[in-house]
């Protein structure tokens, strides 16, 4: 990345003796949408607050547009911030809430009104200007909070779990709207979430955080399909883990129960007799033998859950249990619990967890 718009350089943050952020580095391009993804307590919100200026780093610096802003207050950084709590002023109308930052900045009344009308149009609530927050649904209030953050035309938008208080259906709709607005305005955005589906569906890149560090940074495709650590592999998406033993490291042969599969090129640094954890996404596994799959294991149907268009099947393979989904077919009844079966997969889809 030639000239990152946001650059976080060797940032650390400790509260007393507790290190919350540990040597965090990230460059974000202009107009890029980057998500900080991780469990509670991993440091993602603290890192966002450091970028915003609400927390001062113990070490390192933050640059926005090439300018070192580490020592600047939040109102000196030209950022927009949206919180999990809508934080709307209950005594102000929707229009007054959206225009609050413009009023503080001394924007002329006519210009401010034009910007308020523009923002109401962008968030698809053009006729809501005279309403008060209590007259709005949760999703509508969060749209207003977003419009208020965007009204002063910030260079950087920071979103701290803005959808977590909403119900599932509204959350899906609103995340699509947020991404659409972000693309339309071309604003550089950092989005904090613990919801992997949100991060995967919205982001240009994802930073998976674990205990104050960035475990992996990459596109949603890379994070999901090529996790670089065991933590990332387990945290992002559903994962099946099979325990195996290397029977021949030279040929890349691994034994699972009494059956062998080939993992040539994936056992670097391992030796015969080593125990390995092998991971497979559910969608990489087929029930029965399938053309193109070079690995097969025998097992027994442990559970079958009919979910309409999809049938979720759990198969016991020795001491391991793997989950997979098959499409419902009216002409083919689902498998029966206790039934002997085979599962198949491509050795290229196997992740070796270290």
Secondary structure as the mmCIF struct_conf table of DSSP 4:
data_model
#
loop_
_struct_conf.conf_type_id
_struct_conf.id
_struct_conf.beg_label_comp_id
_struct_conf.beg_label_asym_id
_struct_conf.beg_label_seq_id
_struct_conf.end_label_comp_id
_struct_conf.end_label_asym_id
_struct_conf.end_label_seq_id
BEND BEND1 UNK A 3 UNK A 3
BEND BEND2 UNK A 5 UNK A 5
STRN STRN1 UNK A 6 UNK A 15
TURN_TY1_P TURN_TY1_P1 UNK A 16 UNK A 17
STRN STRN2 UNK A 18 UNK A 28
TURN_TY1_P TURN_TY1_P2 UNK A 30 UNK A 31
STRN STRN3 UNK A 33 UNK A 37
TURN_TY1_P TURN_TY1_P3 UNK A 40 UNK A 41
BEND BEND3 UNK A 42 UNK A 43
HELX_RH_AL_P HELX_RH_AL_P1 UNK A 44 UNK A 52
TURN_TY1_P TURN_TY1_P4 UNK A 53 UNK A 53
BEND BEND4 UNK A 54 UNK A 55
BEND BEND5 UNK A 58 UNK A 58
STRN STRN4 UNK A 59 UNK A 64
TURN_TY1_P TURN_TY1_P5 UNK A 65 UNK A 66
STRN STRN5 UNK A 67 UNK A 68
TURN_TY1_P TURN_TY1_P6 UNK A 70 UNK A 71
BEND BEND6 UNK A 72 UNK A 72
HELX_RH_3T_P HELX_RH_3T_P1 UNK A 74 UNK A 76
BEND BEND7 UNK A 77 UNK A 77
STRN STRN6 UNK A 79 UNK A 82
BEND BEND8 UNK A 84 UNK A 85
TURN_TY1_P TURN_TY1_P7 UNK A 90 UNK A 91
BEND BEND9 UNK A 92 UNK A 92
STRN STRN7 UNK A 93 UNK A 93
HELX_RH_AL_P HELX_RH_AL_P2 UNK A 94 UNK A 98
TURN_TY1_P TURN_TY1_P8 UNK A 99 UNK A 99
HELX_RH_AL_P HELX_RH_AL_P3 UNK A 100 UNK A 104
TURN_TY1_P TURN_TY1_P9 UNK A 105 UNK A 106
HELX_RH_AL_P HELX_RH_AL_P4 UNK A 109 UNK A 122
TURN_TY1_P TURN_TY1_P10 UNK A 123 UNK A 124
TURN_TY1_P TURN_TY1_P11 UNK A 126 UNK A 127
TURN_TY1_P TURN_TY1_P12 UNK A 129 UNK A 130
STRN STRN8 UNK A 132 UNK A 132
HELX_RH_3T_P HELX_RH_3T_P2 UNK A 133 UNK A 135
BEND BEND10 UNK A 136 UNK A 136
HELX_RH_AL_P HELX_RH_AL_P5 UNK A 138 UNK A 151
TURN_TY1_P TURN_TY1_P13 UNK A 152 UNK A 152
BEND BEND11 UNK A 155 UNK A 155
STRN STRN9 UNK A 156 UNK A 160
BEND BEND12 UNK A 161 UNK A 161
TURN_TY1_P TURN_TY1_P14 UNK A 162 UNK A 165
BEND BEND13 UNK A 166 UNK A 166
HELX_RH_AL_P HELX_RH_AL_P6 UNK A 168 UNK A 185
TURN_TY1_P TURN_TY1_P15 UNK A 186 UNK A 186
STRN STRN10 UNK A 188 UNK A 193
BEND BEND14 UNK A 194 UNK A 194
HELX_RH_AL_P HELX_RH_AL_P7 UNK A 196 UNK A 202
BEND BEND15 UNK A 204 UNK A 204
STRN STRN11 UNK A 205 UNK A 210
TURN_TY1_P TURN_TY1_P16 UNK A 211 UNK A 212
STRN STRN12 UNK A 213 UNK A 218
HELX_RH_AL_P HELX_RH_AL_P8 UNK A 220 UNK A 225
BEND BEND16 UNK A 226 UNK A 226
BEND BEND17 UNK A 228 UNK A 229
HELX_RH_AL_P HELX_RH_AL_P9 UNK A 230 UNK A 235
BEND BEND18 UNK A 236 UNK A 237
STRN STRN13 UNK A 240 UNK A 248
TURN_TY1_P TURN_TY1_P17 UNK A 249 UNK A 252
STRN STRN14 UNK A 253 UNK A 256
TURN_TY1_P TURN_TY1_P18 UNK A 257 UNK A 258
STRN STRN15 UNK A 259 UNK A 262
TURN_TY1_P TURN_TY1_P19 UNK A 264 UNK A 265
BEND BEND19 UNK A 266 UNK A 266
TURN_TY1_P TURN_TY1_P20 UNK A 268 UNK A 269
TURN_TY1_P TURN_TY1_P21 UNK A 272 UNK A 273
STRN STRN16 UNK A 275 UNK A 280
HELX_RH_3T_P HELX_RH_3T_P3 UNK A 282 UNK A 284
STRN STRN17 UNK A 286 UNK A 287
BEND BEND20 UNK A 288 UNK A 288
TURN_TY1_P TURN_TY1_P22 UNK A 291 UNK A 292
STRN STRN18 UNK A 295 UNK A 306
BEND BEND21 UNK A 308 UNK A 309
STRN STRN19 UNK A 310 UNK A 317
TURN_TY1_P TURN_TY1_P23 UNK A 318 UNK A 319
STRN STRN20 UNK A 320 UNK A 327
STRN STRN21 UNK A 329 UNK A 329
TURN_TY1_P TURN_TY1_P24 UNK A 330 UNK A 331
STRN STRN22 UNK A 332 UNK A 332
HELX_LH_PP_P HELX_LH_PP_P1 UNK A 333 UNK A 335
TURN_TY1_P TURN_TY1_P25 UNK A 337 UNK A 338
STRN STRN23 UNK A 340 UNK A 345
HELX_RH_3T_P HELX_RH_3T_P4 UNK A 347 UNK A 349
STRN STRN24 UNK A 351 UNK A 353
#
